[in-house]
Amino acid sequence: MIELSESLTGFHSLKMNLLEVSIFCKIPSAIFKCSCLYWFILTFALVFRGSHSLDCFKCVSVGGDNQPCEDPFHNNYTKDILEAPCWAGRKQRDGVFPATACIKLSGIYEDSGETMIVRGCALDSGTLTIDTEIVRMSHCGGFYFDNRYVSGCLQSCSEDACNTSASVYSLNWLFILTLFILMNNIQ
């Protein structure tokens, strides 16, 4: 009897008697063992894949003083400004936590016309306050940065390096799909 259960988190319990499944499906023993191996690998990959940490570029450029951070952005300086994994603070908590979004803040200082760009990461704490909504929706408008008024935009994304490379999590699905196709061809 195999039993997988996770209480108090909304997952349903899965109970399966392998003998009953084998008889019910009328699958020959060799193929059934192969299918069981496939389902075991698939379940293991999905349930025990661990947490995926987000990689984000982190830099600040004011008035063009940090060219690798400026737009148009080229990730030629990956070693210098890519933080892997990226960690961010959480409201009313000590320490840092794995980021849930990469952000880019860009604008023009109203008092001088100077440009500013900040690339970094942030964490959605799950609350409804404005400091966590920053990662949920890109938007433009006026804001204060370093006690100066800026007219600009905030952009957020939830993939590695703001969509410049494939995430490890996405590659897991490609692996699982390939494994599924191979297993079906074997049978």
Number of C-alpha atoms within 10 A of each C-alpha: 8 9 9 10 13 10 8 7 7 8 10 11 11 10 11 12 10 14 9 11 12 15 11 9 9 10 13 10 11 10 13 17 14 15 17 14 13 18 13 12 14 18 12 11 15 13 9 9 11 9 8 13 19 23 26 31 25 21 18 20 17 18 15 15 12 13 14 19 23 21 10 7 10 12 14 9 12 14 10 12 18 19 18 15 15 25 21 17 17 18 13 7 8 8 9 12 16 19 25 25 26 26 24 21 19 23 23 19 21 13 9 10 12 13 19 23 22 19 24 24 29 24 24 19 17 8 10 9 10 9 14 17 15 18 23 16 11 15 12 13 10 14 14 10 13 6 7 11 15 23 18 18 17 19 19 22 19 20 21 23 27 21 12 11 10 12 17 13 14 10 11 14 14 11 12 16 13 11 15 15 10 12 15 11 8 8 10
